[in-house]
């Protein structure tokens, strides 16, 4: 399957014959007179890298500007001038560059005739303002990250401290835990050194970057350059560390010891992957980082390796078998980053980078507070990630030419058996019919693999007032998924008293496995996966961009950008894809004072189609005659296009079939292959198809206006307003939906809840308070006349469509101050925002009969107020005290019907309810709009204390972090998986708390810095 991408890559490389590189970086230096802020032309400027020894010279033009292109992100740079007859020497502060962003510095020069003491302040540089474009972004450097209280050295635990980033409620445990501008966390574009780092099946980071490998992390929130795309949301771009002429590094050990040092708020905590763990959970981390020269001033290396182990305990509690044991579990993370930088000449540089991650999350059996899954049916989730990138940049006198090539691989086995067995699964029922134990196999298969290649080329050059940039970017991903049920069968077996007693007397304990079962057990259910196979396709995304930054005046720049993108998955089941994704972007930046800048921008931002949309349509489909007949009926009725191609819409996906009637006891069941012919007669509650019209790529129209002021004392104040309108968002449509159901609100109001609860089901139906499933099915357009499902067909026929909408408004105010020579530093960021939409996720469905207009309301991740604060003080040499606060509005509440009143939560009879749909929108309680309530305000304060001790001419740092210092019981338990949150509440009933944010936790660490 990967042959095609590699052939395409070889062809492109051979035709272009270019250097291979990552995102180019540039720096603009503006020289001004300190007295009257006039530009200084024809002044030599020296740019020097303090760590790699590289020195570059340039001369300011008539606008007082000099631009240095093609710079490496390695080390720190300073710009300086030599003294002349007219002006004193000056130099900037050291600055680290980040990939994909042009830095800008303004250096104020004192006249040689002015007083010496005045020049101390007059020759300062203004380097923290964005003087280049309309981009709204925020960053943390490595030094700033080190001061933060960060749990488990996790990048995600850093990001939500930045403006426009909040902790997210996800849709599965391992979903990314941060949201940019409130959007679904799966749609963020993650990058390393300007190259792709996305797990492209669902979304999120492919390689989970640890903070020890990060030189800088930046979140692009709005109106960024046309160079960036593939998301209508935001971008997280990590710049990795590199080596220099001095050997430097660290050895570290971090422990979350648990026990008496951690509090218990009554709700089990979660590990860094979002999975619930017991209160005795412990974490241990160790690793090292080292960088230095291979050849001084020319070749440098950097290596970071980190290992994490989580220890937890579950309880296996099956009194019917005399089993009550503690089951130990373990998670393992091994993350490695290596980078080599080489300078061939002063104009030509190369970088080789490797990331490799091995993550194992164990499900050992039992449960947090007791469970009946034995270790033989336990499983582990394994995630293996690799990025290998080769980069080179050539810097000419007035141009820079660069490109990129990266190979990536991601292996995700979600339910790998702990015992590595290929057995059947058996759930045992006691004589009363109650399930008491599960043994054998985890019961399902999800083993996904993706191979990705990326090619990136960029050219920039200057011509008069213009700085032109052009580029192309190609990402080709090949997917393969082995999914579905258990080919060896999932059995429901009944024990009689004699059999149960014999198993209890055998005293097998937690070693009980399927091999210990007698062959004559009664088979209640025997479900076989009859079509076990790997399936998948490729996703190809192509993009081109052109940009012109026009220096209208030395203080005013206007950026005109144009980007085009194509995503092969947009074809769906149609003959062609969405080719008209043309995205113009316009930005302006006016530095009307040396210490102030005003920026504004508007633009279109397109998003790729998540691969899971296609994968689900392939896996959960069928090509049986009965299902094809239903599709033809929908075509005949005009509910599907007249030219729809049924062959393209359907696929022979995975099918699970119950063959219990063919079993003569557990030990005498048929070969699964022998029951495959039953699939033509097997009806399903739901099947999926590819959209016959294809898909439109989601996009957002964004507008922003921002102002920055670099105040005296090196305070930076930023105020930004953002507006975003999302279009073509992904959601699900049931093309075989029942007719709309209108709830009889008048009858309910007249009777009241107590009287309705006393009615019979038939009476509720007669009053129009509830519709039965039979009545709903009778209105579906592609069922049999009696409302039954045709043999081989489905009740609901689901397809993904791109018709969703969203609206986002935000005002962000932030102020920050670096440490400098002062004994303190801080960052304060406040966002007032509102996000509404009619789809929150790729699996979002309308509450009733595809009426998405009725579902337009607050997003699951909508936050009204979000305040992030970070204060650090340095009272003694080597001592740092940091306190970080996070204060935000609670997540919205979606109210569902009370089954004690209506006898069901499925009022419209369409078969969907909260219990069935993890996105939580069906069904809403009558009289309530979607997400119309709100949980209480969430407040968390973290404390960090670090002390450095001189040791053998090096340093030893001892640190303690306390998370949730005041042990707040936040029912908005961010970050959290949706199904474990308190977001769903029953209308008319008291609030029910199911989870909380983590209780107070202590983390201890030691670092040896050399």
TORLUMMI-910971 format. One record per residue (C-alpha): residue in three letters; x, y, z. Coordinates in pm, whole numbers, plus 32768, in hexadecimal, padded with zeros to 4 digits. Layout:
alaXYZ ...
//
This chain:
unk800080008000 unk812880EA803E unk81BD80B57EE3 unk80F681CF7E47 unk815F82DD7F45 unk82CC827D7F28 unk82BF82837DAD unk821C83D97DB9 unk8329844C7EAA unk844583CB7DD5 unk83AF846E7CA3 unk838B85BD7D51 unk84E985AF7DDF unk857D85527C8F unk84C3865C7BCB unk850087777CC1 unk866D87207D16 unk866688127E38 unk86FB881A7F92 unk8619877E8097 unk85BF885A81BD unk84CF88C982C7 unk841C8A1482F4 unk85038B3882B0 unk85358C3E83BE unk85888DAB838B unk85D88ED68467 unk85A09046841A unk867C914784CA unk860992B284CA unk870593BB852E unk8671950385B2 unk86F4963B8658 unk86A6964387CA unk866297B687C3 unk855497CD86B8 unk85129666863E unk859B96A784DE unk861295808407 unk878A955B83DE unk880594E58288 unk895394568218 unk89B293DD8377 unk8A619288838D unk89B0918D8471 unk8A54905384FA unk89788F27854E unk8A218E28862C unk89B58CD786B7 unk8A338CBB881C unk8A2F8B3F8820 unk8A948ACF86C3 unk8B888BEA8679 unk8AE88C46852C unk8B168DB484C8 unk8A538E6383B1 unk8A738FCE8346 unk898590B78293 unk894792278253 unk880992EE828D unk875193768160 unk86B794CE8138 unk859A9466821D unk868E940C8330 unk864792988302 unk8722916882CF unk8692900C82A3 unk87498EC982F6 unk86AD8D9E8248 unk86D58C288270 unk873C8C2E83DC unk87568AF984B1 unk867F8ACD85E7 unk87B58A498699 unk883D8B1B87B5 unk87FD8C87880B unk88418DAD8726 unk88AB8F13876F unk88C19037867E unk89C1914686BA unk8A6092758619 unk8BC392F88635 unk8C01946086A5 unk8C1995678593 unk8C7096D88597 unk8AFF972B85AA unk8A6C96168685 unk8AC8954387AE unk8AD493C7879E unk8994930B87F7 unk891F91A88819 unk87D890F08844 unk877A8FF9894F unk87AF8E8A88FA unk86898DF68841 unk86278C9287E9 unk857E8C608699 unk84508B858661 unk84058AC68526 unk83138B648434 unk83218CC584BE unk83E08DFA8452 unk84658EB18582 unk84869029858A unk856791038663 unk8580927B867D unk86D092FB86FC unk86EB94638771 unk88419509873A unk88CA962A8807 unk898697458768 unk8AFA974087BD unk8ADB98A28842 unk89D0984D8945 unk8A1C97FF8AB1 unk8A9E96A08AFF unk89A8965F8C1A unk888196A88B37 unk88EF95A18A3C unk88B1948C8B37 unk873D94B48B09 unk873A955089B2 unk87E1942F88FD unk86DD9330896B unk863892488871 unk84C992028840 unk84B8909387E3 unk837A900C887C unk828290C887A4 unk81F490218671 unk825C911B8566 unk823990298444 unk80D28FBC8409 unk7F708F92848F unk7FB68E48853E unk7F1C8E188697 unk7FF88D24874F unk809A8CDC889D unk81D78C2288FC unk82988B868A16 unk84128B688A05 unk84CE8A4B8AAB unk852E8B2F8BCE unk83C48B958C03 unk834E8A2B8BFA unk844E89CF8D05 unk83AE8AC58DF8 unk82518A368DC6 unk81BC892E8EAB unk8196881F8D9F unk810686CA8DE9 unk81CC85AA8D56 unk829F86888C6D unk817086878B84 unk815787878A6B unk7FDB878B8A7E unk7FF187F58BEB unk80BD89208B76 unk7FE289928A56 unk7EA689ED8B14 unk7F6A8AFA8BCB unk7F7C8BC28A86 unk7E778CBC8A0E unk7D5C8C308933 unk7DA28ACD89AD unk7CC08A178AA3 unk7CA888BB8B36 unk7BC087E98A62 unk7AAD86EE8A91 unk7AFD85DB8998 unk7A3384C288FF unk7B0D839D8966 unk7C0A836B8A7C unk7D4483A989B3 unk7CBD84D988F7 unk7DA0860D8901 unk7D5986D58A39 unk7D7A883889B1 unk7C8F890788DB unk7CF38A3C8815 unk7BDC8B3C87F8 unk7AF28A36888C unk7AF889588758 unk7AFE87DC8762 unk7C54877187DF unk7C7B867586C1 unk7C86878A85BB unk7DC0883A8639 unk7EED88258551 unk802387AE860E unk817C87F2857C unk82E987BA85D7 unk83DF88AF853C unk82D289108443 unk828B87A983D2 unk815F86C88409 unk813A861A855B unk7FCE85AC854A unk7F39845A8590 unk7E71846B8450 unk7D6A83608499 unk7CB2842685A5 unk7D90854A8608 unk7E8085B78713 unk7FF985A08733 unk8099847A8681 unk81D784998751 unk818B851D88B1 unk82A1861C88D0 unk833386298A33 unk839A877B8AB9 unk850887158AC9 unk85198721894D unk847188768926 unk852989B988DE unk83E68A77889A unk82768A208875 unk81898B0F87C7 unk80118B07879E unk7F938BB78664 unk7E2D8C1A86B5 unk7DBF8CF88593 unk7E268DA0844E unk7F728CF18427 unk803A8CE982E5 unk7FC38C3D81A7 unk80EC8B5781DF unk80168A9E82E1 unk7ED889DB829C unk7E1A889382B7 unk7D4F891883D9 unk7C3D8A16840C unk7C988A11857B unk7DEF8A57860F unk7F5289D585EF unk8048895A86F5 unk81AB897B8672 unk82CD88F0873D unk8432895D86F8 unk851F88508774 unk866188898832 unk87B58871878B unk891F886287F7 unk8A2F896A87F9 unk8BA5898D882E unk8B89893C89A1 unk8B1C87E98A26 unk89E288278AF3 unk88CD874C8B74 unk880686C08C93 unk87BD85818D52 unk866D85778E02 unk858884A98EDB unk841A84FF8F1E unk832B844F9009 unk81B9846B9051 unk81C88397918C unk8056839991DF unk7FFA830D9332 unk7FEC8409944D unk8071851D9367 unk7F3A8512928D unk7DD4856092EE unk7C9A84A29293 unk7B6F8572922C unk7A8D8441920B unk7AC0841F9093 unk7BD583538FFB unk7CEA84188F4E unk7D5583F08DE4 unk7EA883A68D53 unk7F4484868C4A unk7E8C83BF8B3D unk7D38840D8BD2 unk7CF082B48C62 unk7C6682838DBF unk7D5A81F58EBC unk7D3F8198902B unk7D91828C9141 unk7ED981D8918B unk7F578231902F unk80CE827F901C unk81A983088F06 unk832482F38EDA unk83ED83A28DCB unk855C83A98D77 unk8629841D8C50 unk873D84F18BC6 unk878685FA8AC2 unk88D986558A36 unk89518732891C unk8AA087A588A0 unk8B9287B6877C unk8BFB869F8696 unk8CD4879585D3 unk8CFC88E7867E unk8C478A0785CE unk8BC4891584C8 unk8B1087D8853C unk8A3D87B38675 unk896986A68717 unk884B86988811 unk87A9856588B0 unk8684855489A1 unk8601840D8A31 unk84EF83EF8B35 unk844E82BE8BD7 unk830C82C68CA0 unk826981AE8D66 unk810F81C28E01 unk80B280C88F11 unk7F4C808B8F77 unk7E767F7A9010 unk7D217EF38FB4 unk7C3D7E149080 unk7BC37CC68FF3 unk7A8F7C7390BF unk79C07B3E9064 unk792D7AAF91A9 unk787079A090E8 unk79C379079091 unk7A6B796291DA unk7B507A639135 unk7BAF7BAE91D6 unk7D0B7C16915F unk7DCB7D4E9112 unk7E3F7D5E8FA8 unk7F6F7E328F59 unk7F827EFF8E1E unk80947FC98D78 unk80B180D28C68 unk81FD81088BB7 unk827482318AE6 unk83C5823E8A38 unk83FA837C896F unk853783C888AA unk859B84FB87E3 unk86E7851E872A unk875D863D8651 unk88998688858C unk88DF87E084F9 unk89F4881583FA unk8A6C89548353 unk8B0288FC8201 unk8B548A6781B7 unk8ADF8BB58240 unk89C18B9B8146 unk89668A2A814F unk88F189718288 unk884A882182CB unk878B878283E9 unk873886158424 unk862C85D1852A unk859D848E85B6 unk8478846186A6 unk8411830C8724 unk830A82BC8826 unk829D817588C5 unk81678192899F unk80B9806D8A4B unk7F7C809A8B18 unk7F197F648BD9 unk7DB97EEE8C2F unk7E107DD18D1C unk7CAE7D668D74 unk7BD47DA58EA0 unk7B5F7F088ED6 unk7BB080468F93 unk7ABD7FF290AB unk7A877E86904D unk7A4B7DD08F07 unk7A0D7C7B8E6D unk7B037C7B8D49 unk7C157B7A8D8A unk7D7E7BBE8D1A unk7D577ABB8C03 unk7C627BAF8B5F unk7D3A7CDD8BAD unk7DD17DAF8A9A unk7EC87EC38A5A unk7EC57FE98970 unk800B801C88B5 unk8067815587F4 unk81AB8159872B unk820D829C867D unk833382FE85A1 unk8396843D84ED unk84D4844D841C unk851C859C8375 unk8642861582A5 unk8663878D827C unk8743887B81BB unk873189F48179 unk87F08AC6807E unk880A8C3A80C6 unk885D8D207FA3 unk88A48E937FA9 unk87378EF17F7B unk86848DA47F75 unk865A8C628039 unk86028B117FA2 unk859989F0807A unk84C988B68083 unk847387928164 unk8453861D815C unk83CF854C827D unk836C83E182A4 unk8280838B83C1 unk81E182508446 unk80D582198549 unk806480C685CE unk7F3880C386B2 unk7EC07F798743 unk7D9F7FDA8824 unk7D467E8388AE unk7E7B7DA988A4 unk7E3C7C768987 unk7F1A7C748ABA unk7F477AFF8A97 unk7F867B2A8921 unk7E7B7A2488EA unk7D9479DA87C9 unk7C88793C88A3 unk7B16796C88B7 unk7A837A5189BD unk798C79C88ABA unk78A67A8A8B9E unk781C79A18CA9 unk76BB79B68D36 unk766079228E86 unk7523784D8E9D unk745279888ED3 unk74CF7A1B8D89 unk75B37B228E23 unk77077B5E8D82 unk781B7B078E7A unk79607AE68DB3 unk7A067B2B8C62 unk7B2F7A5A8BF1 unk7BEB7A0A8AB0 unk7C1A7B2289B7 unk7BDD7C9D89CB unk7AC07C6288D7 unk7B107D5187BB unk7C267DB286CC unk7CA67F0D8674 unk7E037F0885E1 unk7E46803D850D unk7F808096844D unk7FD681CA8385 unk8107822182B7 unk81358389824F unk822684458172 unk823785C0815D unk82E4869E8060 unk830288148091 unk83A8891A7FB6 unk83C88A907FEF unk84668BB77F41 unk84798D1B7FC3 unk85218E4A7F2E unk85208FC27F48 unk84DD90C07E3A unk84C9922B7E9F unk83B492517F9D unk833990EE7F63 unk83948FA9800F unk83048E8C7F48 unk82D48D2B7FC8 unk82628BFD7F03 unk823E8A957F6C unk81A489407F3F unk81548831803B unk80EA86C97FFE unk808885CC8108 unk802F846980A0 unk7FB3837B81AC unk7F69820C8174 unk7E7E81688272 unk7E36800282CE unk7D437F9683DE unk7D027E3A845B unk7BC37E6C851D unk7A7D7DCE8584 unk7A117CC08674 unk7AC07B8686E9 unk7AE67A7E85D4 unk7AF7796F86DF unk79AD79DA8771 unk79247A98889A unk785179A78967 unk774479D88A6B unk774178988B39 unk765278218C47 unk76D377648D77 unk75FA767A8E40 unk762D764F8FB7 unk770B751F8F8E unk77EE75C68E8E unk780577048F5D unk785D763E9094 unk796A757A8FDD unk7A0F76B98F5F unk7A00775590B9 unk7A9C7623915A unk7BB7761E905D unk7C4777599101 unk7CD977D98FBC unk7CD679429035 unk7D417A4D8F3F unk7DE679438E62 unk7C8C78CC8DF2 unk7C8C78B48C74 unk7BB378318B5F unk7C7276E98B5C unk7BE0769D8CB2 unk7A7876938C34 unk79BE754B8C08 unk795175038AA4 unk77E374C68AF4 unk778076268B5F unk763B76AB8AD0 unk767577AD89C0 unk758D78D989D7 unk764579A588D2 unk7769795D87E7 unk77C77A8E8718 unk78D67A59860F unk79867B5A853A unk79537ABC83E3 unk7A1C7BB58314 unk7B657BEE83CD unk7C477CB582EA unk7D187DED82CA unk7C897F0581FA unk7CD9806D81B0 unk7D3B816980AA unk7E2582908083 unk7DF583FF80C8 unk7EAE84F77FEE unk7EB386678043 unk7F5187667F5B unk7F8288D77F9C unk801F8A057EF4 unk80518B5D7F84 unk80CB8CB37F17 unk80FF8DDF7FF5 unk81778F437FC7 unk81DD901680F0 unk81E0917E807E unk82A1927B814B unk81C393A580FF unk8292947581EF unk83A2940F82E6 unk828E93F783EB unk817093668320 unk816992138279 unk804A917381BB unk80488FFD8179 unk7F838F6A8059 unk7F6E8DF1805E unk7EC28CE57F91 unk7EB28B717FE3 unk7E188A4E7F23 unk7DD888F77FB5 unk7D5187AB7F39 unk7CF986788007 unk7CBD85307F52 unk7BC884B9805E unk7AD685C87FEE unk7A7684E57EC9 unk79A0840A7FA9 unk78D7832E7EBF unk78D184337DAA unk79AF84447C7A unk7A71857C7CDE unk7AE586317E15 unk7AD487937E99 unk7BCD88537DC4 unk7B5B89BA7DFF unk7BF589EE7F56 unk7C918B3F7F0C unk7CE08C018047 unk7D408D72802D unk7DD68E158161 unk7E1D8F85819E unk7ED7901682C6 unk7F689163832D unk805D91C4843E unk809D932E849D unk81B293818597 unk813994E485C8 unk8225950B86F1 unk836D94638743 unk82C293B28865 unk816A937287CE unk80D992A886B0 unk7F7B92898624 unk7F1D91598552 unk7DE690EA8497 unk7D928FCE83AD unk7C818F1282F6 unk7C968DC9823F unk7C138C7081EB unk7CA18B398290 unk7C5489DD8206 unk7C60889482C2 unk7CAD87338254 unk7BA9861D8273 unk7BEA853883A0 unk7C3F83DD831E unk7B58833A841B unk7A3183BC834D unk7A9582D58230 unk7B0E81BA830C unk79C181A383C4 unk7907819F827A unk79E180808201 unk79D37FB18340 unk78677FDD839E unk77D57F9F8246 unk77657E71817E unk77187E158016 unk75FE7D1C8056 unk74D97D177F61 unk73EB7D8D8070 unk74BA7EC180C1 unk74F27F147F54 unk73797EFD7F24 unk73447FFC8038 unk743980EB7F94 unk738D80C57E46 unk724181157EEE unk72D682537F7F unk735782B17E26 unk71FE82727D8E unk715F83507E97 unk7254846A7E52 unk72F5844E7FAB unk744083F27F0A unk74BC84857DC0 unk743783E47C83 unk759B83A47C0A unk7612830D7D54 unk76F681E17D1C unk769680D07E13 unk77DB80157DD3 unk78A281477E3C unk77C981917F6C unk77DF80378008 unk78EF7F4B807A unk78FE7DE680FB unk79527E4F825C unk79727D88839C unk783F7CBC8401 unk77FE7C0F854B unk77047AED8541 unk765E7A2F865E unk766F78B78624 unk7605783E877C unk74F3776586E1 unk760076968632 unk76C1764D8773 unk76957506882E unk773875898968 unk7864766D8987 unk795675668906 unk788D751987CD unk7856765586FE unk787F76808585 unk79AB770B84D2 unk796D788584AB unk79A678688335 unk787C777F831B unk7785788A8390 unk77F379A182A6 unk76D2795881BC unk75EC79D882CF unk765F7B3C829B unk75707B708179 unk74517B33826B unk74E87BF7838C unk74377D3D83D7 unk74E67E5B848C unk74737F7E855C unk7567805B849D unk7646804E8369 unk7713815A82BE unk775681CE815D unk784682BF80B7 unk77A284068052 unk773D83E87EE1 unk776785627EB5 unk78C385617F4A unk7930864C805E unk798A87BB806B unk7ABA880D8139 unk7A5E88C78277 unk7AD08A318282 unk7ABC8B65835F unk7AAE8CD5830F unk7B828D878414 unk7BAF8EF48468 unk7C838F87857B unk7CFD90D38603 unk7E1990EB86FE unk7EF191E887B2 unk803B91BA8869 unk80FC92A2894A unk825A925489C6 unk824D932C8AFC unk836D93BD8BC5 unk83F492B28CAD unk83D291B18B92 unk8260916C8BCF unk81A590F48A9B unk8030913E8A87 unk7F61909B8973 unk7DF090CA8924 unk7D578FFA880E unk7BF68FD78786 unk7BA08EA786B3 unk7A768E4385E0 unk7A568CF4852E unk793B8C5E8462 unk795E8AE9841D unk78BE8A4582ED unk78A888E5825C unk78E7884483AF unk78D086C883BF unk77A1861C845A unk76C484E98424 unk757B84D48366 unk748583B28373 unk740283968210 unk7300829A828E unk728E837283B0 unk712883628432 unk703D8487840B unk706785A78505 unk6FC8857D865A unk6F1686A18700 unk6F0186888877 unk6DAE86F08906 unk6E2C87F889F3 unk6CCF88758A41 unk6C5E871E8ABC unk6D9886F88B8E unk6D69884E8C2C unk6BFD88038C77 unk6C4286B38D1C unk6D9086ED8DC5 unk6EB285FB8DEE unk6E1885338F09 unk6CD784EC8E4B unk6D9484938D0B unk6E67839B8DCE unk6D2882EB8E3E unk6CAB82BA8CD7 unk6CD581798C15 unk6DBF81748AE9 unk6C9481698A00 unk6BF782988AA7 unk6D3A835F8A83 unk6D4783018915 unk6BDA836288DD unk6C1C84B78979 unk6D4A84F68899 unk6E4384F289B7 unk6F0183C18938 unk6F12831387E8 unk6F50819E87DF unk7069810E870F unk6F688051863C unk6EB1819785F0 unk6FF98244859B unk706D812584BD unk6F26812F83FF unk6F878288837F unk70E58228830C unk70F782348190 unk71BF80F58152 unk712D7FEC8237 unk702F7EDF81E8 unk6EBD7F3181EF unk6E997EA4834E unk6FBB7F7C83CA unk70AF7E5A83DD unk72137E5E8358 unk72507DAB820E unk73327C798222 unk74997CF6820A unk74277E5F8237 unk742A7F648349 unk733A803A840F unk741881718405 unk74ED81BA82D3 unk75F882B18337 unk76E183868266 unk77CE84A282B7 unk777A85F58228 unk782687458232 unk771288408277 unk775888A283E1 unk77848A088458 unk78328AB2857B unk785F8C1485FB unk79768C8886E3 unk79AB8DDA8786 unk7AC58E2A8876 unk7B7B8F468920 unk7CCE8EEC89B4 unk7D9B8FCC8A98 unk7EF48F5D8B07 unk801A8FFA8BB9 unk816D8F5C8BE9 unk82BF8FB68C70 unk84008EEB8C54 unk84EC8ED48D79 unk86018FB48CF3 unk86C090438E1E unk858890558EF7 unk85338F5A9009 unk83E78EFC8F68 unk83378EA48E22 unk81CE8E618DC5 unk80CD8E118CB9 unk7F5C8E688CDA unk7E688E0C8BC4 unk7CF08E408BCB unk7BFF8DD88AB6 unk7A908E328A9D unk79F98D558990 unk78C48CAF88FF unk78BE8B7E881A unk777A8AFB8786 unk774A89ED867E unk766688DB85FC unk776E87CA8603 unk787A87818704 unk791A864B8670 unk792C856B853E unk782A848785E7 unk7736859B8643 unk75CA855485E8 unk7495862C85F1 unk73B08609871A unk728785BD8639 unk7269855D84CB unk739D86188448 unk731A876484CC unk746F87FD850A unk73E0895E8519 unk733E89018664 unk7493889186E6 unk754A89DA86B2 unk75C48A38880B unk76F28A5188F0 unk780C8963889C unk787288578992 unk79BE891189BB unk79288A6D89CA unk79C68B3E8ADE unk79418C958B3B unk7A5F8CFC8C1E unk7BBD8C688C25 unk7CD08D038CF7 unk7E308C728D05 unk7F348D058DEE unk80A08CB38E2B unk81778D6D8F26 unk82E28D198F70 unk83C08DB99075 unk85348D8A90B4 unk85718DF0921F unk86C98D4C923D unk87D78CE0914C unk876B8B9190C2 unk860B8B9A9159 unk84D78BB5907B unk83728BBB90FE unk825B8BA38FFD unk80E58BAC902D unk80008B5F8F07 unk7E8A8B958F0C unk7D7C8B248E1C unk7C1F8BB28E47 unk7B0F8B6E8D48 unk799B8B538D16 unk790889F98D3A unk78B689278C0B unk7752892D8B80 unk7649883C8BFE unk757087768B0E unk742687118BAE unk739585BB8B56 unk723585308B96 unk71E3848D8CE2 unk7197831C8CA2 unk70D683128DE9 unk6FDF84088D51 unk6FCE83958BE7 unk702C82278C0E unk714F825D8B1B unk7256835C8AB6 unk720A831B8945 unk70D783F98921 unk70CB840087A4 unk70FB8288877C unk721F82A2868B unk72EC81AB875A unk73F082AD87C0 unk742383288921 unk753883AC89FC unk759982498A56 unk75C281F588E5 unk7671832C8866 unk77AB83A18913 unk778884FB8878 unk76618525895F unk757285F0888A unk745184F3886C unk735F85138916 unk732B866389BF unk722C869D8ACB unk70F587538A4F unk710988CC8A77 unk728688D88A83 unk737089518974 unk74B788A08931 unk75C088DB8A3D unk74E189DC8AE5 unk756B89B28C46 unk76C189EE8CD9 unk779289408DE3 unk782F8A0B8EF8 unk796A8ADA8ECF unk7AB08A138ED8 unk7BDB8A988F9D unk7D2C89EF8FBA unk7E6F8A759051 unk7FBD89C19027 unk80FC8A0D90E2 unk826489C5907F unk83A589F79146 unk84FE89B690B2 unk865389E59150 unk87A089CA9098 unk88D5895C9158 unk8A37897C90CC unk8ACB882190A6 unk8C1D87C2900C unk8C2689008F39 unk8AC988AA8EC1 unk896E88C98F5A unk887487EB9009 unk870788589009 unk861387D3910C unk84A6881B90C8 unk834E87E1915B unk8208882390A4 unk80B2881E9148 unk7F8D88099058 unk7E35888390C7 unk7ED4891A91FA unk7D87896592A5 unk7CF088129249 unk7BCA88B69195 unk7AAE87CC9138 unk7A7688438FD3 unk794A87978F35 unk79BE88268DEA unk7AD187248DF7 unk7BB3879E8CE2 unk7C4986F48C23 unk7B5185D78C16 unk7ABA84D28B32 unk795485278ADB unk78C083E38B5F unk7964841F8CB3 unk78FD858B8CD3 unk77DB862F8D86 unk776486D18C45 unk763085F38C23 unk752486318D28 unk73BB85BF8D44 unk72C086DA8D26 unk71FA871F8E61 unk72E386598F42 unk73F286C79034 unk755386EA8FB1 unk760F85A08FA4 unk778B85B48FBB unk783D84958F0C unk799E851F8EFD unk7A7D863C8F69 unk7BC286DA8F04 unk7CF0862E8FA4 unk7D17865F9119 unk7E5086F091B8 unk7F858639913C unk80F6865D918D unk8210862A9093 unk837F861A90F9 unk84A48638900C unk861B865B8FFC unk86EC86D38ED3 unk886586D18EA8 unk88BD87E78DB2 unk8A1087E98D07 
//
